[in-house]
Amino acid sequence: MPRTDAGSAARPERPLRRLLGATLALVPISLLSIMIDTWSALGTKPAGERLARLERSPQYHDGRFVNVLPTVHSGLSLSTVRDLIRGGSDYRRPAAPVPVVPRTAADFAGPAPALRVTWLGHSTLLVEIEGARVLVDPVWGDRASPSSFIGTTRFYAPPLALADLPALDAVVISHDHYDHLDEPTIKALAARVPRFIVPLGVGAHLEYWGVAPERITELDWWERTEVRGVTLVSTPARHFSGRFLNDRDATLWSGWAFLGAERRVYYSGDTAMTPQFEEIGARLGPFDLTFIEAGAYNANWADVHLGPEQAVAAHRMVRGRLLVPVHWALFDLALHGWTEPAERVRAAAGVAAGAAGVSVAFPRPGESITPGGPLPTEPWWPSLPWQTAEEAPVVSSGMPAPASGVVR
């Protein structure tokens, strides 16, 4: 009898032990799968002559790039990650399909117009200016993440298939974060685009992914290059870089100015408020169009992102004529509702109140903007609850205090 009791008591434990053993065995397999999946997307750090060149940059100090104004509020903490996973607005993702404007190759047949910019979602722009075609921060991947199965997913498919892109003169990158520098997209364009124009150090990632080094042009702030007679200038920004824990600020971040003989376009890249906007406007403006980051903001990272009110202020500072807010309505990257950036830009620009404020256009994803043509100014997004600038202010440190939530 004692032996029978012992045997009956032991039998239930064996399946549990087997289950536990199998579970533990899966852990290293899962970790290995994640490493294999993400390894290439992490890119690589600058080395050799590329590293020697960036070490000579005025922006490079003590082994890293730095901002003109120090970063006090970057929001990079475990609590921020926790809040992004489970907190924030109930409206962070669309509940219904976003009204995308589908585009085809036929829409871009023929020579490029004097000025037309097509917003393809988030910060991806097809800039056509005085005969040149430049693709900015192209992201056709499903996730803003190094992984194919972990990370925030797109709200909608790309409005224009990658295969339907017109012949490009260059690809321009603002910095190396995943929602701006997308490994699968770069690999798809590597042999197809004659030039890749990037901030210092970012060329290391491109070369690692198969872009020929002779196709890569790396620029420091205020340096310039030409594409089909159009001058591209790397402009200062207040942000950071890195694709993993070991490469924080190893590469530079920047905005971009596109200067034709008659037309001028400014793209902010990712940035917080900085007094350098005034210098950009004085040296390179005025701009017919500005595309300025207005989404993915929070008071806890106000020194790396503008937010809507400061986006409007930056537009004024760079001497823009028509503002198109970008960096919103594609990925869930912050705690605010997905429509809130547009609502707050409308309020800050005076549009919501019907006042004669800043001129703002709100294209649907896939829609083109042509100065002098009809402009999409009315909301195309659903009416959802959102927080005002007074309820959730975003103010970069080191700048003058805002008046009514808007830095002027």
GUTOR-346905 format. One record per residue: residue in three letters; z negated, x, y of N, C-alpha, C, CB in turn. Coordinates in steps of 0.05 Angstrom, whole numbers, plus 5000, padded with zeros to 4 digits. Glycine has a CB too. Layout:
BEGIN
ALAZXYZXYZXYZXY/...
END
This chain:
BEGIN
MET500050164976500050005000500050175026497649825000/PRO498450385028498450545052501250655058496450765051/ARG502550745035505250855039507250645049506250985014/THR506950395039508750185047508350115076508249935030/ASP505750105085505150045113506350255132502150015118/ALA505950505123507050725140510050715142506150995129/GLY511350655119514250635120515250415138515350605092/SER513950175136514849955153514350005182513449705144/ALA512250155188511750215216513750425227508850325220/ALA514650605209516450815219519250715223516451045199/ARG520150515207522850435208523850345236523350215189/PRO522250185251523250105278523550335297521349905289/GLU522050555292522150775311524750935309519850955306/ARG525950935285528351095281530651005298529151085252/PRO531350745300533450665318532950735347533950365315/LEU530350715355529650785382530151075388526750705388/ARG529351245368529751525371532751595372528351675348/ARG534251465355537151515355538351435382538551365332/LEU537551205393538551115418537851305441537450835425/LEU535251395440534451585460535951845458531451645458/GLY536351935433537852185429540752165439537752265400/ALA541951935433544751895441544951875472545851635429/THR542951745484542951725513542651995526540651545523/LEU540852165516540452425527542952605523538052565514/ALA544352555500546752715495548952635514547652665466/LEU548952385524551052295542550652415570551051995544/VAL548252495577547752595604549452835611544752655608/PRO549353055594551053285601553953215600550353515582/ILE554753035581557552955580558452815605558052775555/SER556652635615557252495640557452685664555152275646/LEU555552875665555553065687558053235686553053245685/LEU558853315662561253485659563753325667561553575630/SER563753065660566052895668566252875698565752615656/ILE563952835712563852815741564853085753561052745751/MET563853305742564653565753567753615750563253795738/ILE568753545727571653575723573253395742572453505694/ASP572153145746573552955763573553035792572252685760/THR571353165801571053215830571753505837568253165838/TRP571953685818572053975825574354045844572354135799/SER576753955838579054025855578753905882581653925842/ALA577753655884577553525910575653655929576653235906/LEU573753815918571853955936573254165953569654085919/GLY575654245945577054455960575754725957577054375990/THR576154895977575055165975574455276003576955355960/LYS572655466004571855576030573855786040569055696028/PRO574055816066575756026077574956306068575856016108/ALA576856476063576356746055578456936066576156766023/GLY578057196063580057386071580757376100582457356055/GLU583257406107584157406134583657136148587157466135/ARG583756916133583056656145580256656155583556426124/LEU578356756139575556776147575256966171573856866123/ALA576557186170576357386192577357266218577957636185/ARG579457106217580456976241578456776252583156846236/LEU577356606235575556406246572956526256574956186226/GLU572256756245569756886254570156996283569057116236/ARG572657016292573157106319573156866339575757256321/SER572856626329572956396346570456376364573256136330/PRO570856296389568456246406566656026396569356176434/GLN567755856378566155626367564555716343568055406360/TYR564855956333563656046308561256236314565756196291/HIS558956156304556556316309554756316284554956196333/ASP553856546277551856586255552856446229549156466263/GLY555456486223556456396198557356106197554556436178/ARG557555966220558455686220559555616247556055506212/PHE561155396247562055286272559955116285564655116268/VAL559855116311557854966326559154796348555655156338/ASN557754596356558554426379557654546405557554136375/VAL558954456427558054546453555254436459560054456475/LEU554954176453552254056454551054056426552353766465/PRO548554136423547354146397547053876384544554276398/THR547153866358546853616343543953566338548353626317/VAL542853356351540053276347539853056327538853186374/HIS541652856328541552626310544052626293541352366326/SER543852736269546152746250545852536228546453016238/GLY543452436223543052226204543352316175544852016209/LEU543452576169543852666142541152696128545452936142/SER540352486114537752486100537952306076535552396120/LEU535952326059535852156035535451866043533652246016/SER533951816064533451546073536051416083531351536096/THR537751586096540351476105542151396082541851686123/VAL542151566061543751506037542651256024543651736017/ARG540051226023538850986011539650736027535751006011/ASP539550756053540250526070543250446067539650576099/LEU544950656064547750606061548350456034549350856062/ILE546750516014547150395988546150105987545750555966/ARG543850056000542649785996541949636022540149815980/GLY542449766045541549636069543849546087539749816085/GLY543149476112545149416132545949126132547449586128/SER548249076145549248806149550148676123551548816168/ASP550048416122551148266099554148256099549947986098/TYR555348366120558248336124559648606125558848176150/ARG558648796109559749066110562549086098557949256096/ARG563248896080565948886068567148616073565848956038/PRO569748596075571048336079570648156055574048366084/ALA570247896060569947696039572547576031567947476047/ALA574647626047577347516042579347736047577947266059/PRO581747716038583747926043584247976072586447846030/VAL584448236080584948316107587948266113584248616112/PRO588648146136591448086142593048336149591647896165/VAL593948476128595548716131598448646137595348886105/VAL599748826153602648796159604148986140603248856189/PRO605348886119606749056100609149196113607648906075/ARG609549446107611749596119613449726096610749816138/THR615949776102617749896083619250126096619749686072/ALA620750276080622350496091624250406112623750646069/ALA625350166109627350056128626250026156628349786118/ASP623549986158622349956185622450216201619449866182/PHE622850436187622750696201625350846198620450866191/ALA627450696191630150826189631150896216632050636174/GLY632851106217633951186243632251376258634450946260/PRO633051466281631551656297628851546307633151756320/ALA626951716311624351626321624651536350622351856320/PRO623251326358623451226386621951416405622250946388/ALA622151346431620751516451617751526446621351406479/LEU616551296439613751296432613151036416611951306457/ARG612251086392611350866375609250986356613650736359/VAL606950856354604850946336604050716318602351046352/THR604050766292603450566272600750626260605650556250/TRP598850436262596250466250596350376221594050306266/LEU595750556203595850496174593050456162597250716160/GLY591050426179588350376170586550616175588250296141/HIS584050556182582050766187583050956209581350926161/SER583551206203584651396223587351496216582751626226/THR588751366198591451456190593451336210592051366161/LEU594951516223596851446243599551576238595851516271/LEU601751416241604451526242605251536271606451366224/VAL605251776282605951816311608851896313604052036324/GLU610351736327613251786333613451826363615151566322/ILE614052066371614052126400616352306406611452246408/GLU618252206423620452366433621952516411619452556454/GLY622552386389624052506368622552636346625852696379/ALA619952666349618252796329616752576314616352996341/ARG616352626288614752446271612552606259616452306249/VAL610052526265607652666256605752466243606252816279/LEU604852536219602952366205600152486208603652346174/VAL598252316218595552416224593552316204594752326253/ASP591852496194589652436176590552236154587252316191/PRO592552306138593552116118591652076094596252206108/VAL590951826089589251766067590451536051586251696076/TRP591651596029592851396011591051355986595651466003/GLY588951515983587251505960585651245960585451745959/ASP584551175936583050925933580250945944582950855904/ARG579151195945576351225953576051445974574551285929/ALA574151415992573451626011571251795997572451516039/SER572051945977570152075960571652295944568851875941/PRO570252495934571552685917572052585889569852935915/SER570852355882571052245855573052015853568252155846/SER574251985830576051755826574651505817578151835806/PHE572051525811570551295802567851255816570151305773/ILE567151425835564651395850565351415880562551605842/GLY564151245896564651255925565950995935566451485932/THR565750955962566750715974569750685970566050706004/THR570650435964573450385960574750255984573750195935/ARG577350265985578950146007578549846007581850216004/PHE578849726031578849436034581549316026578149356062/TYR583649476028586349386022588149616015587549226047/ALA590349566002592249775994593649876019594349665974/PRO594750116018596250226042598450036050597350506035/PRO598749986076600949806085603749916080600549756114/LEU603950176078606450306073606150496049607450476099/ALA607850466029607750636006608350926014609750545984/LEU606951106001607351396007610251476003605551565989/ALA611551355983614451425979616251316000615251305952/ASP615251116016616950996037616551126064616250706039/LEU614951326066614651466091617251586100612551686090/PRO617851566126620351706136620052006134620951616165/ALA622152146139622052436139620152526161624852556144/LEU618252696154616152776173616653066182613352756159/ASP615953106207616053386218613453536213616753376248/ALA611253386211608653526207606553316198607753666233/VAL604553426185602053276179599953416196601353276149/VAL598253256209596153366226593453266215596453286256/ILE591553446212588853376202586753436224588253536176/SER584753256227582753296247580353456236581753026257/HIS579553416211577353556198577353496168574653486211/ASP575553626154575753616125574053406110575053886114/HIS573053206124571652996110573552816094570052826130/TYR572452696073574152556054575652316065572452466031/ASP574652196085576151966097578352056116574251776111/HIS578752326119580852436136582552636121579552566160/LEU581452776102582952966086582752886057581853266091/ASP584852776047584952646020586652816001586052356022/GLU585252925981586653115963589152995950584753205941/PRO589052755937591452655924593752615944590852395910/THR593152535969595252495988596552765996594152356013/ILE594852966001595953226008597653345986593553426015/LYS596753315961598353415939601053275937596753375912/ALA601053015943603552865942605452945964603052565944/LEU604353045987606053116010606653416011604753026035/ALA605353575994605353865996608153985998603953985973/ALA609953885980612653995979614653835996613654005951/ARG613653626009615453446023615353476053614653156016/VAL613253586063612853606093613053906100610153486101/PRO614653966120615054256127612654386140617454276146/ARG610954236154608654366167606154196165609354406197/PHE603954336162601254216162599654356184599854246134/ILE598854206204597554316228594554226227598954226255/VAL592754416226589954356220588054536237589354396190/PRO585554456240583654636253583054886236581054486258/LEU581855076248581255336235579755286209579555516253/GLY580655426188579355416162580255206143576455386166/VAL581254976154582054756137584454826119582754506154/GLY585955016128588255106112587455206084589755326126/ALA584955296081584055386055584155166034581155496057/HIS583354926042583554696024586454636017582154446037/LEU588154636037590954566033592254766014592454556059/GLU591855016019593055226002591955195973592455506013/TYR589455135970588255095944589554865929585155045947/TRP590454665944591754435931594754455929591054185947/GLY595854685936598754725930600554735954599654525913/VAL599454715979601154736003601755036007599754616028/ALA604255096010605055376014603855486040608155406015/PRO602755726040601355836064603155846088600256106058/GLU605855896084607555906108608055636121610256026099/ARG607255426108607455156120604955076136607954946098/ILE602855246135600355176147599955316174598055246128/THR599355156194598655266221595755186227600555156243/GLU594055376232591255326238590655396267589355486219/LEU589355206281588855246310585955216317590555046326/ASP585155376337582555346349582755146372581455626359/TRP580455056383580554876406582254996429577754816416/TRP583854836440585654896463588155056455584155046484/GLU588255136430590755266421592855056416590255436396/ARG595455136417597554946416599855046399598554866444/THR601454866389603954926375605954716381603354946344/GLU608454766374610654576380611854456355612754706398/VAL612554206356613954066335616253916348611953876319/ARG618653996343621053866354620853826385621553596341/GLY619854026398619654006427617253866438622053876438/VAL615553756420613053616428610753816423612653356411/THR609153846443606854036441604453896430606154156469/LEU603254026409600753926397598554106405601053896366/VAL596353996416594054156425591554066410593654126456/SER590154266398587554206385585454176407586854436365/THR584153956408582253896430579353896419582953626443/PRO577453966436574653976428573653696418572854076450/ALA571753706399570453466390567553546383571853346365/ARG565853346379563053396373562453266346561153276396/HIS562653426325562353306299561253516280565053196288/PHE562153516255561353726235563453716213558453676224/SER563153896193565153906172563653966146567354106177/GLY565153946124564154016098564853806077561154046099/ARG565353896052566053726030564053736008568853796020/PHE562053916010559853935991557454056004560754105966/LEU555354105989552854196000552954486010550654175980/ASN554854636000554954926006556955006028555555075981/ASP558254806041560354886061560054736087563054836049/ARG557554666094557154526119558054706142554154456123/ASP559854596159560954716183562454986178558654766202/ALA563555006154565155246147567955236159565255276117/THR568854996166571454956179571054806205573354806160/LEU573054826222572854706249573754406248574554856269/TRP572854256267573653976271574953956299571153776268/SER576753766302577953746329579253476332580053966332/GLY579953406357581753196364584453316368580853036389/TRP586453146376589153246380590553106403590853216354/ALA591953266419593653156440596553206433592953276468/PHE598252996436601053016431602552986457602052796410/LEU603853206466604853216493607953236493603653446509/GLY609353026500612153036503612953086532613452776493/ALA615453086537616353126565615552886582619453166565/GLU615552646571614952406586612552256576617352226586/ARG611952286550609852126537607552296527611051956514/ARG605152176527602752326518600952146502601252446543/VAL599952256480598152106462595752276456599652026436/TYR593352146455590952296448589552156424588952296473/TYR588752316405587252226382584552376382588752266356/SER582352236381579752366383578852516359577752156391/GLY579852436335578552526310575852406309578352836309/ASP574152506292571352416292569752576312570052446263/THR568152446328566652576349564452406361568652666372/ALA562452536371560452406388561252436417557552506382/MET559652336435560252366463559852656471558352176480/THR561652756487561553036497562753056525563053226477/PRO561653226542562853256569565653376568561053426586/GLN566453476545569153596543571353396545569353746517/PHE570653136542572752926546573852946574571552646541/GLU572152996594573053026621575053256624570653066640/GLU574553476611576353706612578953636598575053946599/ILE578853496576581253416562583053246580580653256536/GLY581853056594583352886612584553046635581552676623/ALA582953236646583853386669586153576661581553546681/ARG585953696638587953896629590453786616586654096611/LEU590053556602592253456586593153176592591453476557/GLY591453016606592052746612593852716636589552586616/PRO594452466644593552216631595152166606593851976650/PHE594051986589595251926563596251636563593251966540/ASP598651596553599751326550598051166530602651326541/LEU597351296508595751176487593451356479597551106462/THR591151236474588951386462588051236437586551416482/PHE587651396416586651286390583951416386588651346366/ILE581851256390579151366391577351236370577951326419/GLU575851406357574051316336571951126347572551566323/ALA571750886335569850686345568150566323571450466359/GLY568550646298566950536276565350736262568850396256/ALA563750646242562050816225559950956243563651026210/TYR558450796258556450896276553650796269557150826305/ASN551650936280548850856277547251026296547950896247/ALA545050926305543351076324542351336311540950916332/ASN542151336284541151576270543151796268540151506243/TRP545751736272547751956273549451936298549451936248/ALA548051886320549451856346550652116357547651736366/ASP549952346345551052596354553452686338548952806354/VAL554452516320556852586305558952366306556152646276/HIS558152126316560051906319559651766345559851696295/LEU561751656357561551536384560251266384564351516396/GLY561251086367560550806370562350676390557650766378/PRO562450406391564450266408564250316438564249976403/GLU561750296448561450326477562250596487558550266485/GLN561450806472562151076480565051136475560351276465/ALA566350986457569251016453570750926478570150856428/VAL569850706489571050606514570650806537569950336522/ALA568150926537567551126558569351376554564651196557/ALA569651456530571351696524574151646533571151766494/HIS575151406528577851336536578151366566578551036528/ARG576251276581576351316610576251606618573951166624/MET574551766604574152046611576752206606571852156595/VAL578152146585580652296580583052186595581252296550/ARG582551986612584651866629586751726612585952086646/GLY585751546594587551386578588451136592586251326552/ARG590851036585591850786596591450556577594850816603/LEU592050596552591650386532590050496509594450266522/LEU587850366503586050446481586650296456583150416490/VAL586850446433586950316407584650436390589750376393/PRO582550266385580350366369581150416340577950176370/VAL580250636329580850696301578250766286582850936298/HIS578450846261576150926245574450676238574451136259/TRP575850456232574450216225576250046207573550046250/ALA575149846193576649646178578149746154578649516196/LEU577149966141578350046116576150126095580150276120/PHE574150276104572050366086569250276096572150676084/ASP567450226078564750166084563150426086563449966063/LEU562850526111561650786115559150776132563650976128/ALA558250546140555950516157554450266150556750526187/LEU552350196166550649966161551549716176547850036168/HIS553349746195554149516211556249356196555249616238/GLY556749106206558848936195561549056200558648666207/TRP563448986183566049116185567649036210567749056160/THR567048796221568448716245567048796271568848416244/GLU564548886268562948946292564249156311560249046284/PRO565449376301566649566320568649436339567949786305/ALA570349256329572349136346571048936366574448976329/GLU569048786357567648606375566348756398565648436360/ARG565048976391563649126412565549276431561649316399/VAL567749366420569749486438570749276458572149606422/ARG571349036448572248826466570148766488572748566450/ALA567648756480565548706500565348936520562848666486/ALA565349186510565049416527567449456546564749676511/ALA569849376537572249406553572549176573574649416536/GLY570848966571571048746589573048536579571848836616/VAL574248576555576248386545574948126537577748516521/ALA572648146524571347906513570547716535568847986497/ALA569947816559569147646581571447556598567047796598/GLY573847646591576247566606576547726632576147276613/ALA574947946635575048096660577448296658572448246664/ALA578148396681580248596683579048876677581748596711/GLY578548926652577249176644579249366633575049126623/VAL578449526613580149726600582149576583578449916583/SER584649666583586749556567586349646538589549626577/VAL586149456519585649516491587549366474582649456484/ALA588549496453590249356433588849376406593049486432/PHE589149166390587949156364590049086343585648936363/PRO591649286335593649236315592449166288595549476312/ARG593848996273593148966245593849216230594548716233/PRO592649276207593449506191596449486184591749526166/GLY597849696191600749696187602349626211601449506165/GLU601049536232602449456257602949686275600949236271/SER605149686290605949896308605249826337608849966306/ILE604750026353604249996382606350146397601350106389/THR607750006415609750126432609050056461612550036424/PRO608350246478607850176506610150036519607150436522/GLY609549826534611649676546612549436530613949846553/GLY611949446504612649226486610249026484613449326458/PRO610548816467608348636463606048776449609248396446/LEU603648716459601248856448599448656434599748996471/PRO598448726411596548556397593748586409596448616367/THR592948396425590448406439588348206429590848366468/GLU589148006414587347806405586147866378588747526404/PRO583747776372582447836346584047716323579547726346/TRP584447886303585747796278583647786255588047976271/TRP581347876260579147896240577447636242577348146245/PRO575947576221574347326222572047346241573247266193/SER571047126250568647116268566147136250568646856285/LEU564847356252562447406236560147496255562947626215/PRO557647466246555447566262555547866267552747496249/TRP554847956290554848246296552748306317557648336306/GLN551848556317549748636336551048756361547948846323/THR549848686384550848786410549949066415550048596432/ALA550949196436550049456444547149456452551749566467/GLU546149236463543349216470541549196445542848976489/GLU542549066425540949026400540949276383542048796385/ALA543149426383543449666366544849886382544949596339/PRO543550006402544950196418545650456403543250266442/VAL547850576410548650836399549251016423551150806380/VAL547551206428547751386451547451676442545651306473/SER549451836447549352116439547352266457552152246441/SER545952456445544052616460545452816479542152766441/GLY544052896499545053096518546952986539546553306503/MET547352726539549152596558547552426577551352426543/PRO548652346600547252166619546651906605548952116644/ALA544351786613543551526601545551316607540751446612/PRO546151136588548150926592547150706610548950816566/ALA548950566622548350326638549350086622549550336666/SER547549906614548249666599549749736573549949486615/GLY548849956560549950036535552550186536550349796518/VAL553550236561556150366563555850616581558350176575/VAL556650846570556751086586559351086602556551346568/ARG559151116627561551106644562051376657561250886666/
END
